[in-house]
Each structure stands twice: as C-alpha cells, then as structure tokens.
Amino acid sequence: LYQFKPPMPFAPGCELAGIVRGAGDGVTHVKAGDRVLAIVMHGAFAQQAVAEAARVVPIPAQIGFETAAAFMFTYGTSYHALKDRGQLARGETLLVLGAAGGVGLAAVELGKLLGARVIAAASSEEKLEACRSRGADATIDYTREDLRERLKQLTEGRGVDVVYDPVGGKHTEPAFRSLAWRGRLLVVGFASGEIPKLPFNLPLLKGASIVGVFWGDFTRREAELNRRNMAQLVEWVAAGTLKPLVSARYPLAQGAEAIRDVRERRARGKVVVLP
C-alpha cells in the first residue's frame, strides 16, 4: 500500500492517459476500449496501470493522449483552487506565483477564463513570456523586481484579491501583505521547499483568509463535485478554450531526466513521459 498524507504532493508518475483494458465490477462510466485520463497514486510510468474508478475521466477523440496526460492534475488543482476555494469572481485581480509551472500556467489560463485580471510572477523573462502567451495581463520577474512594490504599482495601491501560491518560501509573506481587503491566499504547495510562516496579525488587519487547497483529498472526499469540475475542463480543452502546454517529451528510459528537469525548475508547463 502507498501511504499518502498531507502535505506530501502526488508522487512523480501520478497521472496518465490511455485506453481502458478492463473495468471492475460496478464501474459504469467507462468500459474496455474507452479513451481516458486518470490519476493514480504512483505507477503511471509504465505501459499498464491500475486506477480507482473515481479518478478516471473519459476523453473525446479530439484530445490527444499527450495533452490528456499533462492535464488532469494541473487544471484540476487550479480549477478547484480558484472556483471552489478562492471563489474568484469576475473583475477581481489574481496574482499567480510560480506562474510558469504546470499548475501556475493552468491558473493563469483559468483566471482569465473566469474573468479576472491576472498578474503572473516567475523567475525569468522566458517564463514570463509563456505566461503572457496564456493571457497574463501583467508580469513580475521576482528575481529582479520587488514583488510588493511592483504589485502596489500594478494595482494602484489597492492590492490583489486572490493569491495563488504553489511555491511557498520567501515570496508568500510579501504576496499576503499585498492582498486587498477580504483577500484570499490559496495555499497550493511548497515547490521552493520552504514552508513559510506568517504573522497572524496580517489576516486580522486585512480581513483576509488563508485557504488550503488539497486537490488530491478533494477528489476522494467530494468525488461528484470533482467529476463535474473535470467534465467542464475536458469540455474546454476539447473546444480549444484551454490549451495545456507540454514543453518537453521524454521516452520512458529517460523518465529520471524528466523528473530532474521538473525538480530543478527547468520546465515550463508540463513534461510528458512516453512509454
């Protein structure tokens, strides 16, 4: 058995796309021969895998397997974060930290789709260009610019309504201090490796919220809402409204290299391993 406890992220090799070989008793929404995407706890770096029925989603023919394999985790996480947890409203301002990563780019796209003004923060001009190509209204290079001062400029001192934070570390506090009244900080992950510590007077003074986003457990605890979310996302991808970025493809023999590139933050969007 694979033990999975927060705040541990999904392991590498947790998402896949392919053709159903067989379905267990009581599984009615997919059958042998169907094209699907799925989340597994581990084991997707293989030619065959086993997945829980609740985490298997049918896909139409117009969505290729490479796109589907790079889609469920990032867009599922970001849609749940922005819609269900952040309650992002049309006309609000969204700040995305780590905006050129997989979940970050998904948040940029979805923020625009939900009607927000999106400010993307990342660590290089190349990464920021990827954010602009996905619709970011403004960008911040936080290796060269002061995050808080730049946000004051971009919002004319008002602040942002929602911060999407999959990074943690040193940028979390200045981002939280840049929230507007009743703002929401979405705690998505800690890609920097550092879990930040915030002074608790800050939420009080801003009437602000720190909101946890644990999509993995959400898919299990609220399976029906997750299915509805995924159905909407699949519809948007099939229509071309959302365009997941696959920046690199590796044969299975180079799977370790794929993981290394993601870990060392060389990837933009998602990378895909091809069995």
N, C-alpha and C positions, 0 to 999 in steps of 0.2 A: 504494500500500500504506500501511496505517496502522501505524506503529511503536508498539509497546506495551511499555514497560519498567517494572519496579518502581522507585520506589514510586508511580508515576503511577496514579491511580484511573481507572476507566472514565470515558469522556467523557460529557457530557450526551447523551441520546438513545441510550442503550445497551440499553434493554430495551423490549419491545413485546409486544402481544398482537393476534391477528387470525386470519384464515383462510388456510390454505395455498393458494396459487395453483398451485404446481407443485413437484415434488421431483426432485432429481437422481438419476442412476444409482446404484444401491446403497443408496439411502435406503429403509428398510423400516418404520420405526416411525411415520411419518406419511405422509399422501398428500393430494392435492388435495381441498379441502373440509373438512379437519380443523380444529378449533379448537385453537390452540396459544398458548403464550407462548414467548419466545425472548430470548436475549442476543445483541447484535451489538456490534462494537467502536465503531461510530458509525452514524448514519443512520436511527434509529428515528423521528425527527420527520418523517415522510413517510407518504404513502398506501401505498407499497410499499417493501419492504426485502428484503435477502438475508441469510440467517443460515446458519452452519455447522450441519449436522445434529446434531452432538453437543450443541449448545446450544439445541435446540428440544425442548419438552416438551408433549405433548398435555394438554388440559384438558377436564374434563367440562362438560356444559351448565350445571350449577348454579353455576359460577364465571363471573361476568361479565367482560367484556374489561377494564373499568377496574380491577377488583381484580387481574386477572391481570397487567396491565401494571405494576402497582406492587408486585409480589410476589416475583419470582424473585431479584433482586439482594439485597434486604434480608433476606429469610428464608433464602435460600441461603447468604449470607455468615454470618449469625448461627448457623444450624444447624451449618454446618461448623465455625465457631469454637468453639461450646460443646460439641458432641459429639465431633468428630474431634480438635481441637487442645487444647481445655481439659479434655476428659474430665470434664465437670461431672457430679457424682454426686448422687443423691437425698439430701436432708438437708444439702447444703453451702450456703454463703452466697455469692451472686453480687452484685457491685457493677457496675452499668452506668453508665458516664459518657456524657454526651450522650444521655441516655435518651429524650428526646422526639423525636429524629430518626428517620429511616426505619429504619436498622439498629438503633438503640437500642431503639425500641419493639418491634421484632421480637425482640431479645434478651430484653427483659422478658417477653414472652409465652412464648417458648420456654424461658426459665429456669424459669418456673412450671410449664410442661408437663413439664419434665424432673425436677421435684420439688425445686427449690432454693428457698431463701429469697432474695428479690430485693430489693435496695436500689437505687433509681433516683436518679441525680443529674442535675439540669438547672438551667437559669438563670432560671426564673420559676415562679410558682405555677400559671399556666395550663398550662405544660408538665408540671409535676408532676402536675396533675390528670389529664392524658392518660395518664401513667404509671400512676397509681392505677387508672384505668379499665381498664387492660390487666393488672392483677393485682399491681402492685408492693406489697410488704409494708411498705416504709418508703421515705421520700423525703428528699432533701437538696437544698436550694437553695444551690448553691455560690457564688452572688453575695452571700449574706447569712450563711452559716454556714461555720465552719471545717471543711473536709472531713475531716481526720484526727481532730479531736476528736469530731465527730459520729459517725464510724464507731466510735470507741472506745466511745461511749455505746451505740450500737445493737448492738454485738457483745460488750458487757461486757468489753472489753479483749482478746478473743480474736483479732479480725481477720477478714477475709473470705478465702474460699478461692480465688475467681476474680474478676479484674477484667477487664471487657470495655471496651476503650478505643479508640473510634473518633475521639477528639478530639485527643490529644496535648497539648502545651503545658504550662502550669503545674500542671495537676491530676494529671499522671501520677506524679510523684515522691511526693506525699503518699498517693496511692492505693496505690502499690507499698509504701510504708512501712507501710501498713495491712493488708498481707497476713498471713494466718496461716502457720504452719509448713507448708512444701511448697505454698504458694500459687502461682497461675499468673496472670501478667499477659498478656492477649491483646492484641497489637498489631494493631489492625484498620485504623487510618488516622490522619490528622492534619488533621481538619476545622478546627482552630484556626489552621492554617497554620504551626505551630511544631513541629519535631521535637525532642522532649525528650532530655536527656542524663542518664543515671542513674549514680550512683556504683556501681562494680561490686562493692563490698563488701556491698551490700544483698542481692543474690541469695545470696551465700555465707552471710551471717548468718541468713537465713530459710530456707535450703534451698529457695529459690523459683526459679521458672522465668520467663523472658521468652520468650513463644511468638509467632512471627509467623503472621499469618493472611492469606494471599494467595489469596482465593477465585477470582479470575479465572484464575490459572495452575492452580489445583487443578482447575477444570472441564475443562482441557485435558489435564493430566498424569494425572489419576485420573478419567477420564470415566465409568467404570462406577460407581464409588462416588458420584459426583455425581448420576448418573441415579437411583440408589437413594434418595439423600437427597431429591431433588426429587419422586420418586414419593410418598414419605412426607409431604412438605409439602403437595403437591396433595391428598392424601387428607384431611389435617387441615383444610385450608381448605374443601374441599367439604363436610365434615361440620360446619363451623361451629366447630370446636375452636380454630382460629386465625382472627382477624378483622383483616386488614390495614386500616390506617387511611389513607384517601385524604382529605386535608384540603382540597384545592383542585383545581379543574379549569380548564384554560385551552384556548381554541381554538388551533389551530396558529399563527395570526397573532400570538398573544401568547406564543409559546414563549420569547422572550428574557426576558419578565417572570417566567415560571415559573422559569427558571434563576437570575434575580436574587434572587427570594424565597428559594430554597434556599441560595444563596451567602451571603446576608445573614442567614441563620438565622431567618427569619420563619416557616418552615414547621414544621408538626407532622406526623409520619408522612411520607407521600409526596404529591407533586403529580403530576397526570397531564395530559399534552397530548393533545388530541383532534383528529386530522387530519380 
